[in-house]
Amino acid sequence: LQRSDVVALARRRLLEAGQAPADLIGSALAESWQRSLAAGLDPLAVATEAPHATSAELARARDRQRELIDHALPALAYLHAQTRDTGSVILLANAEGLLLQACGDAEFIDRAAQVHLAPGASWHEAHRGTNAVGTALAMRGPNVVTGGEHYLACNGFLTCAAAPISDSRGELLGVLDISGDHRSCHPHTFGLVRAAAQMVENRLFNSRHGGDIRLRFHPLAEGIGTLAEGVVAISRDGWMV
């Protein structure tokens, strides 16, 4: 069976028995479906009554996350340049799943807006079911959600890859996401969004620890200065911060 057929079978079992079959779709997706079901979401709903921020509320949310947005905008521009004319939208969400910024191909942005995939909408798992943004927050890790893997059938036309953004102390700040039509799913998108999230984390690290001693390390000398390096910030009096 193709993946889409397996997911369709799993969805039928979920509707019939109220239990997501991990043996068919894997534990991570099954757990996400189960959380979505527990949140009281109807997987067959044409639309959901999810929270949506007013213009003033969105402006305040952006002000609270100004540091994150400022350091993420270059990454959004980079992702847009890499995915231009592929029918994609690039999204930045905060740690509550509220979409803060979007850029991408105008035609797909209009289509995505029909399911509220636009700034001001909440894509928390409790509001939209299994989706790359909300599930990345729940898992605290990167993930891809394609087609029928979305808990809500109305979002089944999407393929989404997302990666969380954390600060140097491990606090979850938000999520970067690339969304497009599920028919144009490309495996490289996952690596692209993960690299972009690392770019944002590195920019935040350098901004916050510019006055500290920074120790950079990598198994290969050539890896120093790349996205793959590790960095430790040490205070001037010798404490690891």
Order of alpha helices (4+ residues) and beta strands (2+ residues): alpha-alpha-alpha-alpha-alpha-beta-beta-alpha-alpha-alpha-beta-beta-beta-alpha-beta-beta
